[in-house]
Amino acid sequence: MIGSLLEPVARSARPAVRPVMSSASRRPSWLVVADLVAVLLFAFEGAMLGVAAGLDVIGVLTVGFISSLGGGLVRDLLCHATPPAALSSVAYPATAFLGGAIAIAGYQVLTPVPLEVRAPLDAAALGLFCVVGAMKALDYRMRSVAAVLLGAMSAIGGGVIRDVLLGTVPTALRTDACAVAALSGACVTVVALRCGGSRGLAATLGVATCVVVSLLSAIAGWHLAPVAG
């Protein structure tokens, strides 16, 4: 009797969080392709910053990988989506390393690319990341506010980690309006889905919102004012 009282009580394991994977929640092929293009672009831009910072080949490829997939890795870990999507398929890391390799090979030629060319591509990639992140968070039964935050995390998290690795204050927290754009796109996506809209409509509205806010901030020079000064 005494021995049974001293024995530890077995606790039932909590069930793992599983996504609601209906036929409507599976990502269409066009969205997967667009997501990979966004990964390529963000990896290229991160690697270009790595080259400019004087990193070696491994450092440049690492910065490119983190820039494009870091936010998604953090999102998947918070959603208990294991293994993370960036590591469950060879397509994502291969695309990230390809973007880094392009930056290494063409740094001298591609450095003077004008803002008019980069801004729309950056805005579209940002919009895709925040929309995909918000949708995945909802698939894993996250609440609306959490889905918006994780969508923004997917979009800007990699850039924040990249800037920390390069020893600078993250631009998303200082002068860039990409955080506002990502939050806006993710918020519109979540609201559209909660109101019964289709995933295609929600994705279109979310990407469009993020692109418009991002381009307007780039063209007009809008950004949040610093708290001090």
C-alpha positions as CSV (number, residue, x, y, z in Angstrom):
1,M,0.0,0.0,0.0
2,I,2.7,2.4,1.0
3,G,4.8,1.5,-2.0
4,S,1.9,2.2,-4.3
5,L,1.4,5.6,-2.8
6,L,5.1,6.5,-3.4
7,E,5.1,5.4,-7.0
8,P,4.9,8.3,-9.5
9,V,1.5,8.8,-11.1
10,A,1.7,8.2,-14.9
11,R,0.6,11.2,-16.8
12,S,-1.0,10.8,-20.1
13,A,0.9,12.4,-23.0
14,R,-0.7,15.4,-24.6
15,P,-1.7,14.6,-28.2
16,A,0.4,16.2,-30.8
17,V,-1.0,19.1,-32.7
18,R,-2.0,18.0,-36.2
19,P,-3.1,20.3,-39.0
20,V,-6.5,20.1,-40.5
21,M,-5.5,18.8,-43.9
22,S,-8.6,18.8,-46.0
23,S,-8.6,19.0,-49.7
24,A,-9.1,22.7,-49.5
25,S,-6.1,23.2,-47.2
26,R,-3.5,21.6,-49.4
27,R,-1.5,24.2,-51.2
28,P,-1.9,24.4,-54.9
29,S,1.1,23.8,-57.1
30,W,1.2,27.4,-58.3
31,L,1.5,28.6,-54.6
32,V,4.4,26.1,-54.0
33,V,6.2,27.4,-57.0
34,A,5.7,31.0,-56.0
35,D,6.9,30.2,-52.5
36,L,10.1,28.7,-53.9
37,V,10.6,31.8,-56.0
38,A,10.3,33.9,-52.9
39,V,12.8,31.7,-51.1
40,L,15.2,32.1,-54.0
41,L,14.9,35.9,-54.0
42,F,15.3,36.3,-50.2
43,A,18.3,33.9,-50.2
44,F,19.9,35.9,-53.0
45,E,19.4,39.2,-51.2
46,G,20.7,37.8,-47.9
47,A,23.7,36.3,-49.6
48,M,24.5,39.6,-51.3
49,L,24.6,41.3,-47.9
50,G,26.9,38.5,-46.7
51,V,29.3,39.0,-49.6
52,A,29.3,42.7,-48.9
53,A,30.1,42.0,-45.3
54,G,33.2,40.0,-46.3
55,L,32.0,36.5,-45.3
56,D,33.5,33.4,-46.8
57,V,31.6,30.9,-49.0
58,I,30.1,29.0,-46.0
59,G,29.1,32.2,-44.3
60,V,27.4,33.6,-47.4
61,L,25.5,30.5,-48.0
62,T,24.5,30.3,-44.3
63,V,23.2,33.9,-44.3
64,G,21.3,33.3,-47.5
65,F,19.7,30.2,-46.1
66,I,18.7,31.9,-42.8
67,S,17.4,35.0,-44.7
68,S,15.0,32.9,-46.8
69,L,14.0,30.1,-44.4
70,G,14.7,31.3,-40.9
71,G,11.3,32.8,-40.3
72,G,9.5,29.6,-41.6
73,L,11.7,27.5,-39.3
74,V,10.7,29.5,-36.2
75,R,7.0,29.4,-37.3
76,D,7.0,25.7,-37.8
77,L,8.6,25.1,-34.4
78,L,6.1,27.3,-32.7
79,C,3.3,25.4,-34.5
80,H,4.8,22.0,-33.5
81,A,5.1,21.2,-37.2
82,T,8.0,18.8,-37.2
83,P,10.0,18.3,-39.2
84,P,9.9,21.9,-40.4
85,A,8.8,22.4,-44.0
86,A,12.2,23.9,-44.9
87,L,13.9,20.6,-43.9
88,S,11.2,18.0,-44.9
89,S,11.8,18.6,-48.6
90,V,15.0,19.0,-50.5
91,A,13.5,21.7,-52.7
92,Y,13.6,24.5,-50.1
93,P,17.2,24.2,-48.9
94,A,18.3,23.5,-52.5
95,T,16.6,26.7,-53.7
96,A,18.1,28.7,-50.8
97,F,21.6,27.5,-51.6
98,L,21.0,28.2,-55.3
99,G,20.2,31.8,-54.4
100,G,23.4,32.1,-52.4
101,A,25.4,30.6,-55.2
102,I,23.9,33.1,-57.7
103,A,24.9,36.0,-55.4
104,I,28.5,34.6,-55.0
105,A,28.9,34.1,-58.8
106,G,27.3,37.4,-59.9
107,Y,28.0,39.8,-57.1
108,Q,29.9,42.3,-59.2
109,V,27.3,42.3,-62.0
110,L,24.2,42.2,-59.9
111,T,25.1,44.8,-57.2
112,P,23.9,47.9,-59.1
113,V,20.4,46.6,-59.6
114,P,18.1,49.7,-59.2
115,L,15.4,50.0,-56.5
116,E,12.7,50.1,-59.1
117,V,13.5,46.5,-60.0
118,R,14.1,45.2,-56.5
119,A,11.1,46.8,-54.7
120,P,8.3,45.0,-56.6
121,L,10.1,41.6,-56.2
122,D,10.8,42.2,-52.5
123,A,7.1,43.2,-51.9
124,A,5.8,40.1,-53.8
125,A,8.1,37.7,-51.9
126,L,7.2,39.4,-48.6
127,G,3.5,39.0,-49.4
128,L,3.8,35.3,-50.3
129,F,5.7,34.5,-47.1
130,C,3.2,36.3,-44.8
131,V,0.2,34.7,-46.5
132,V,1.7,31.2,-46.5
133,G,2.7,31.6,-42.8
134,A,-0.7,32.8,-41.7
135,M,-2.5,30.0,-43.6
136,K,-0.2,27.3,-42.1
137,A,-0.8,28.7,-38.6
138,L,-4.5,28.4,-39.1
139,D,-4.1,24.9,-40.4
140,Y,-2.4,24.0,-37.1
141,R,-5.4,25.5,-35.2
142,M,-3.8,28.6,-34.0
143,R,-6.0,31.5,-33.0
144,S,-6.4,34.5,-35.3
145,V,-4.0,36.8,-33.5
146,A,-1.4,34.1,-33.3
147,A,-1.8,33.3,-37.0
148,V,-1.3,37.0,-37.9
149,L,1.9,37.2,-35.8
150,L,3.2,33.9,-37.2
151,G,2.5,35.1,-40.7
152,A,4.5,38.2,-40.1
153,M,7.2,36.1,-38.5
154,S,7.5,33.9,-41.6
155,A,8.0,37.0,-43.7
156,I,10.5,39.1,-41.7
157,G,11.9,36.6,-39.2
158,G,14.7,35.4,-41.6
159,G,15.8,39.0,-42.2
160,V,15.9,39.8,-38.5
161,I,18.1,36.8,-37.8
162,R,20.3,37.7,-40.8
163,D,20.9,41.2,-39.6
164,V,21.7,39.9,-36.1
165,L,24.3,37.5,-37.6
166,L,25.8,40.4,-39.5
167,G,26.1,42.5,-36.4
168,T,23.5,45.2,-37.3
169,V,20.2,46.3,-35.8
170,P,17.5,44.6,-37.9
171,T,16.1,46.9,-40.6
172,A,12.6,45.6,-40.0
173,L,12.8,47.0,-36.5
174,R,14.4,50.3,-37.4
175,T,13.8,52.0,-40.7
176,D,12.0,49.5,-42.9
177,A,8.2,49.3,-43.2
178,C,8.3,45.6,-44.1
179,A,7.0,44.6,-40.7
180,V,3.9,46.8,-41.1
181,A,3.4,45.4,-44.6
182,A,3.7,41.8,-43.5
183,L,1.4,42.3,-40.5
184,S,-1.2,43.9,-42.9
185,G,-1.0,41.1,-45.4
186,A,-1.3,38.4,-42.7
187,C,-4.2,40.2,-41.0
188,V,-6.2,40.5,-44.3
189,T,-5.5,36.8,-45.1
190,V,-6.8,35.7,-41.7
191,V,-9.8,37.9,-41.7
192,A,-10.7,36.7,-45.2
193,L,-10.5,33.0,-44.2
194,R,-12.4,33.6,-40.9
195,C,-15.2,35.2,-42.9
196,G,-15.5,32.1,-45.1
197,G,-13.5,33.2,-48.1
198,S,-11.7,30.7,-50.2
199,R,-7.9,30.1,-49.7
200,G,-7.3,31.5,-53.2
201,L,-9.2,34.7,-52.5
202,A,-7.6,35.1,-49.1
203,A,-4.1,34.6,-50.6
204,T,-4.8,37.1,-53.3
205,L,-6.1,39.8,-50.9
206,G,-3.2,39.2,-48.5
207,V,-0.5,39.4,-51.0
208,A,-2.0,42.4,-52.7
209,T,-2.3,44.2,-49.4
210,C,1.3,43.5,-48.4
211,V,2.5,44.5,-51.9
212,V,0.6,47.8,-51.8
213,V,1.8,48.8,-48.4
214,S,5.4,47.8,-49.1
215,L,5.6,49.6,-52.4
216,L,3.9,52.8,-51.1
217,S,6.4,52.8,-48.2
218,A,9.3,52.3,-50.6
219,I,8.2,55.0,-53.1
220,A,7.0,57.6,-50.6
221,G,9.7,56.9,-48.0
222,W,7.2,56.0,-45.3
223,H,8.5,54.4,-42.1
224,L,7.7,54.4,-38.5
225,A,9.4,57.2,-36.6
226,P,11.9,56.2,-33.9
227,V,10.6,56.5,-30.3
228,A,13.5,58.7,-29.2
229,G,14.3,61.7,-31.4
